[in-house]
Amino acid sequence: MTYQLPTPAKPLNIGTRGSPLALAQANETRDRLATAFDLPHEAFTIVVIKTTGDKIIDRPLKEIGGKGLFTREIEDDMLSGRIDIAVHSMKDMPVLQPEGLVLDTYLPREDVRDAFISPHAGGLGELPEGTVVGTSSLRRKAQLKLRRPDLEVVEFRGNLQTRLRKLEDGVATATFLAMAGLNRLKMEEVPKSAIAVEDMLPAVAQGAIGIERRIDDTRAADMLAAIHDGPTGQRLAAERRFLAELDGSCETPIAGLAELDGSTLRLRGEVLRPDGSEAIDDVVTCAIEDGPEAGAKMAQKLLRQAGPGFFDWRA
């Protein structure tokens, strides 16, 4: 070991957003590093950074810029040296990192499924015609309108707790959250029903935590290698290549999920018109090492089937 491990006097600074879920993910990262290197928690400092996406919660993401809104300020602080590593929800991450940064560490993936949340109904099929459902996700909105065009969908920005509060206040009768977030926050009391991936394919990388670092930081690279989960990395390599080939953002409804079975990877992908009027999907099975190539080819196939203007908003 040619580098100095962090100490309480010179801690490793971990950057994160400030929501309860983001802090839980940062704490999990700290705990795994502390265990792997037999370090006290005081050898790490969690630095909360407010992003543009956290500050502007009264407008849809598509109006203010997409996924980079939740990462830009954090990445700027890492490039400046204020923080050493950054912890992200992978479904929020752009497929390209700024020059000088790399994202190559993933913690073991949580439950990938979406959760249907409502104090008044046990599932989507129980909602009466015209029921108001809240979501800020274009993917979930399109998938919902595809299955239940009779429902009304309203914008539902904010962190997990904010959206649950809006539900209690009657802004909507139901909403969707990620099972992973509910599990990480141990929110067993929330009235939820997990939705099978066959019924609602999740967002690319849903349920995964990624850790970003400076590309030339060998200490961070070596430390993070000790907590990296290989199978999660293999799954996300296929899913994120699929997303990259589609040029996916918060402005395009895209879903994707890779699963492993021995040496085999199964990848499912779906693209939807923003108004939910049409969906195109595909599935492919390949060797794990061929996952990224399979993701790219699947994306190209779906784009050919979709044709020009598929993601355009209709009046």
C-alpha positions as CSV (number, residue, x, y, z in Angstrom):
1,M,0.0,0.0,0.0
2,T,1.7,3.2,-1.2
3,Y,-1.0,5.6,-0.1
4,Q,-2.2,6.9,3.3
5,L,-5.6,5.5,4.5
6,P,-8.0,8.2,5.8
7,T,-8.0,9.1,9.5
8,P,-10.2,11.3,11.7
9,A,-7.6,14.0,11.2
10,K,-7.6,13.7,7.4
11,P,-10.9,12.0,6.5
12,L,-12.1,10.8,3.1
13,N,-14.9,13.2,2.0
14,I,-18.0,11.5,0.6
15,G,-20.3,13.8,-1.4
16,T,-24.0,13.2,-1.6
17,R,-27.3,14.9,-2.1
18,G,-29.2,15.7,1.2
19,S,-32.4,13.6,1.0
20,P,-32.9,10.9,3.6
21,L,-32.4,8.3,0.9
22,A,-29.2,9.9,-0.4
23,L,-27.8,10.0,3.1
24,A,-28.7,6.4,3.7
25,Q,-26.8,5.4,0.6
26,A,-23.8,7.5,1.6
27,N,-23.9,6.0,5.1
28,E,-23.9,2.5,3.5
29,T,-20.9,3.3,1.4
30,R,-19.1,4.7,4.5
31,D,-19.9,1.6,6.5
32,R,-18.7,-0.8,3.8
33,L,-15.4,1.1,3.5
34,A,-15.0,1.3,7.2
35,T,-15.5,-2.5,7.5
36,A,-13.3,-3.3,4.6
37,F,-10.3,-1.3,6.0
38,D,-11.0,-1.6,9.7
39,L,-11.4,2.2,10.0
40,P,-13.6,4.2,12.4
41,H,-16.5,6.1,11.1
42,E,-14.7,9.3,12.0
43,A,-12.2,8.6,9.2
44,F,-15.0,9.6,6.8
45,T,-16.9,12.9,6.4
46,I,-20.3,13.0,4.6
47,V,-20.6,16.2,2.7
48,V,-24.1,17.3,1.7
49,I,-24.3,19.1,-1.6
50,K,-27.5,20.7,-2.9
51,T,-28.0,20.2,-6.7
52,T,-30.1,22.2,-9.1
53,G,-32.6,19.3,-9.3
54,D,-33.1,19.5,-5.5
55,K,-33.6,23.3,-5.6
56,I,-36.1,23.4,-8.4
57,I,-39.0,21.1,-7.5
58,D,-42.0,23.0,-9.0
59,R,-41.3,22.1,-12.7
60,P,-41.0,18.9,-14.6
61,L,-37.4,17.7,-15.2
62,K,-37.8,17.9,-18.9
63,E,-38.2,21.6,-18.6
64,I,-35.1,22.2,-16.6
65,G,-32.5,19.9,-18.1
66,G,-32.7,16.2,-17.3
67,K,-30.5,13.9,-15.3
68,G,-27.4,16.1,-15.0
69,L,-29.4,18.3,-12.7
70,F,-28.8,15.8,-9.8
71,T,-25.1,15.5,-10.3
72,R,-23.5,18.6,-11.7
73,E,-22.7,20.4,-8.5
74,I,-21.5,17.2,-6.8
75,E,-19.1,16.5,-9.7
76,D,-17.9,20.1,-9.7
77,D,-17.0,19.7,-6.1
78,M,-15.1,16.5,-6.8
79,L,-13.1,18.0,-9.6
80,S,-12.2,20.9,-7.3
81,G,-11.0,18.6,-4.6
82,R,-13.7,19.5,-2.0
83,I,-14.8,15.9,-1.9
84,D,-13.0,12.6,-2.8
85,I,-15.8,10.4,-3.9
86,A,-19.5,10.8,-4.7
87,V,-22.4,8.4,-4.0
88,H,-25.3,8.4,-6.5
89,S,-28.5,6.6,-7.3
90,M,-27.6,5.1,-10.6
91,K,-30.9,5.7,-12.3
92,D,-30.2,9.4,-11.9
93,M,-26.8,9.2,-13.6
94,P,-26.0,10.4,-17.1
95,V,-24.3,7.7,-19.2
96,L,-21.2,10.0,-19.7
97,Q,-19.1,11.4,-16.9
98,P,-17.3,14.8,-17.0
99,E,-13.6,14.6,-18.1
100,G,-11.4,13.6,-15.2
101,L,-14.1,11.5,-13.4
102,V,-15.0,7.8,-13.6
103,L,-17.9,5.7,-12.3
104,D,-16.8,2.1,-11.9
105,T,-17.9,1.0,-8.4
106,Y,-21.3,-0.4,-7.5
107,L,-22.8,-1.7,-4.3
108,P,-24.9,-4.8,-4.3
109,R,-28.2,-4.0,-6.1
110,E,-31.4,-3.8,-4.1
111,D,-34.9,-4.7,-5.3
112,V,-35.3,-3.4,-8.8
113,R,-39.1,-3.3,-8.8
114,D,-41.4,-0.3,-8.8
115,A,-43.9,0.0,-5.9
116,F,-47.5,1.1,-6.3
117,I,-48.3,3.3,-3.3
118,S,-51.9,4.2,-2.3
119,P,-53.8,4.2,1.0
120,H,-57.0,3.6,-1.0
121,A,-56.1,0.8,-3.4
122,G,-54.0,-2.3,-3.4
123,G,-53.0,-2.2,-7.0
124,L,-53.4,-0.4,-10.3
125,G,-56.3,-2.4,-11.3
126,E,-58.4,-1.3,-8.3
127,L,-58.3,2.4,-9.3
128,P,-61.6,3.8,-10.6
129,E,-61.7,5.6,-14.0
130,G,-60.4,9.1,-13.7
131,T,-58.4,8.6,-10.6
132,V,-55.5,11.0,-10.2
133,V,-52.0,9.4,-10.0
134,G,-48.9,11.4,-9.3
135,T,-45.4,10.8,-10.8
136,S,-42.5,12.9,-12.1
137,S,-41.1,10.0,-14.1
138,L,-41.8,10.1,-17.8
139,R,-41.2,6.3,-17.9
140,R,-43.8,5.6,-15.3
141,K,-46.2,8.1,-16.8
142,A,-45.9,6.5,-20.2
143,Q,-46.2,3.0,-18.8
144,L,-49.2,4.0,-16.8
145,K,-51.0,5.7,-19.7
146,L,-50.3,2.6,-21.8
147,R,-52.0,0.3,-19.4
148,R,-54.7,2.7,-18.0
149,P,-55.3,5.6,-20.4
150,D,-58.4,6.4,-18.3
151,L,-56.4,7.7,-15.4
152,E,-55.3,11.3,-14.9
153,V,-51.6,11.8,-14.3
154,V,-50.2,14.9,-12.4
155,E,-46.6,16.1,-11.8
156,F,-45.2,14.8,-8.5
157,R,-41.7,16.2,-7.9
158,G,-39.7,15.9,-4.7
159,N,-37.8,13.3,-2.7
160,L,-39.5,10.2,-1.3
161,Q,-40.8,11.8,1.8
162,T,-42.1,14.9,-0.1
163,R,-44.1,12.6,-2.5
164,L,-45.5,10.6,0.3
165,R,-46.6,13.9,2.0
166,K,-48.3,15.0,-1.2
167,L,-50.2,11.7,-1.3
168,E,-51.4,12.3,2.3
169,D,-52.4,15.8,1.4
170,G,-54.7,14.5,-1.4
171,V,-52.7,15.9,-4.4
172,A,-53.1,12.4,-5.9
173,T,-54.7,9.1,-4.9
174,A,-51.7,6.9,-5.8
175,T,-48.1,7.2,-6.9
176,F,-45.1,5.0,-7.7
177,L,-41.8,4.8,-5.8
178,A,-38.8,2.4,-6.1
179,M,-38.9,-0.6,-3.8
180,A,-35.1,-0.1,-3.3
181,G,-35.6,3.3,-1.7
182,L,-38.4,2.1,0.6
183,N,-36.2,-0.9,1.6
184,R,-33.1,1.2,2.3
185,L,-35.1,3.5,4.5
186,K,-36.9,0.6,6.2
187,M,-40.3,2.1,5.5
188,E,-42.4,-0.9,6.2
189,E,-45.4,1.2,7.2
190,V,-45.9,2.7,3.7
191,P,-48.9,1.1,2.0
192,K,-47.2,-0.5,-1.0
193,S,-47.5,-3.3,-3.6
194,A,-44.4,-4.4,-5.5
195,I,-45.1,-4.4,-9.3
196,A,-43.6,-7.4,-11.2
197,V,-41.0,-6.4,-13.7
198,E,-43.1,-8.2,-16.3
199,D,-45.9,-5.7,-15.7
200,M,-43.7,-2.6,-15.3
201,L,-40.1,-2.8,-16.5
202,P,-38.0,-0.6,-14.2
203,A,-35.7,2.3,-15.1
204,V,-32.2,1.4,-16.3
205,A,-30.0,0.9,-13.2
206,Q,-32.9,1.2,-10.7
207,G,-32.0,-0.1,-7.3
208,A,-28.2,0.4,-7.8
209,I,-25.8,2.7,-6.0
210,G,-22.8,3.9,-7.9
211,I,-19.7,5.6,-6.5
212,E,-17.8,8.2,-8.6
213,R,-14.2,9.3,-8.2
214,R,-11.4,11.3,-9.9
215,I,-9.8,9.1,-12.5
216,D,-6.3,9.9,-11.2
217,D,-7.1,9.2,-7.5
218,T,-5.3,5.9,-6.9
219,R,-6.2,5.8,-3.2
220,A,-9.9,6.1,-3.9
221,A,-9.6,3.6,-6.7
222,D,-8.0,0.9,-4.5
223,M,-10.4,1.5,-1.6
224,L,-13.5,1.4,-3.8
225,A,-12.3,-1.8,-5.5
226,A,-12.7,-3.5,-2.1
227,I,-16.4,-2.9,-2.0
228,H,-17.3,-3.2,-5.7
229,D,-20.0,-5.7,-6.5
230,G,-19.1,-7.5,-9.7
231,P,-22.5,-8.9,-10.7
232,T,-24.1,-5.5,-10.3
233,G,-21.4,-4.0,-12.5
234,Q,-22.0,-6.6,-15.2
235,R,-25.7,-6.0,-15.2
236,L,-25.3,-2.2,-15.4
237,A,-22.7,-2.4,-18.1
238,A,-25.4,-3.9,-20.4
239,E,-28.3,-1.7,-19.2
240,R,-26.3,1.6,-19.5
241,R,-24.9,0.7,-22.9
242,F,-28.5,0.2,-24.0
243,L,-29.4,3.6,-22.5
244,A,-26.4,5.3,-24.1
245,E,-27.2,4.0,-27.5
246,L,-30.7,5.4,-27.2
247,D,-29.3,8.7,-25.9
248,G,-31.6,8.3,-22.9
249,S,-32.4,11.1,-20.6
250,C,-35.2,12.2,-18.3
251,E,-36.9,13.4,-21.4
252,T,-37.3,10.0,-22.9
253,P,-39.4,7.1,-21.5
254,I,-37.0,4.1,-21.5
255,A,-36.9,1.0,-19.3
256,G,-34.3,-1.8,-19.1
257,L,-33.3,-4.6,-16.9
258,A,-30.4,-7.2,-17.1
259,E,-30.5,-10.3,-15.0
260,L,-27.8,-13.0,-14.5
261,D,-28.2,-16.8,-14.5
262,G,-24.8,-18.5,-14.2
263,S,-22.7,-17.3,-17.1
264,T,-25.7,-16.0,-19.0
265,L,-27.2,-12.5,-19.1
266,R,-30.8,-11.8,-20.0
267,L,-31.6,-8.2,-21.1
268,R,-35.0,-6.7,-21.5
269,G,-35.6,-3.3,-23.0
270,E,-38.6,-1.0,-23.7
271,V,-39.1,2.3,-25.3
272,L,-42.4,4.2,-25.1
273,R,-44.0,7.2,-26.7
274,P,-44.2,10.0,-24.1
275,D,-48.0,10.0,-24.2
276,G,-48.1,6.2,-23.6
277,S,-49.9,5.5,-26.9
278,E,-47.3,2.9,-28.0
279,A,-44.5,0.8,-26.6
280,I,-41.8,-1.3,-28.3
281,D,-39.9,-4.0,-26.4
282,D,-37.3,-6.7,-26.9
283,V,-35.4,-9.4,-25.0
284,V,-32.1,-11.0,-25.6
285,T,-29.9,-13.6,-23.9
286,C,-26.2,-13.7,-24.2
287,A,-22.9,-14.4,-22.4
288,I,-22.3,-12.0,-19.6
289,E,-19.2,-10.5,-21.3
290,D,-21.3,-9.7,-24.3
291,G,-23.9,-7.7,-22.3
292,P,-22.8,-4.2,-23.5
293,E,-22.7,-5.2,-27.1
294,A,-26.1,-6.9,-26.7
295,G,-27.4,-3.7,-25.1
296,A,-26.2,-1.6,-28.0
297,K,-27.7,-3.9,-30.7
298,M,-31.0,-4.0,-28.9
299,A,-31.2,-0.2,-28.7
300,Q,-30.4,0.0,-32.5
301,K,-33.1,-2.5,-33.2
302,L,-35.7,-0.6,-31.1
303,L,-34.8,2.7,-32.7
304,R,-35.3,1.2,-36.2
305,Q,-38.7,-0.2,-35.2
306,A,-39.7,3.1,-33.6
307,G,-38.8,5.3,-36.5
308,P,-38.2,9.1,-36.5
309,G,-40.2,11.2,-34.1
310,F,-41.1,8.3,-31.7
311,F,-40.1,10.3,-28.6
312,D,-41.6,13.5,-29.8
313,W,-44.3,15.0,-27.6
314,R,-47.8,15.0,-29.1
315,A,-50.1,17.9,-28.7
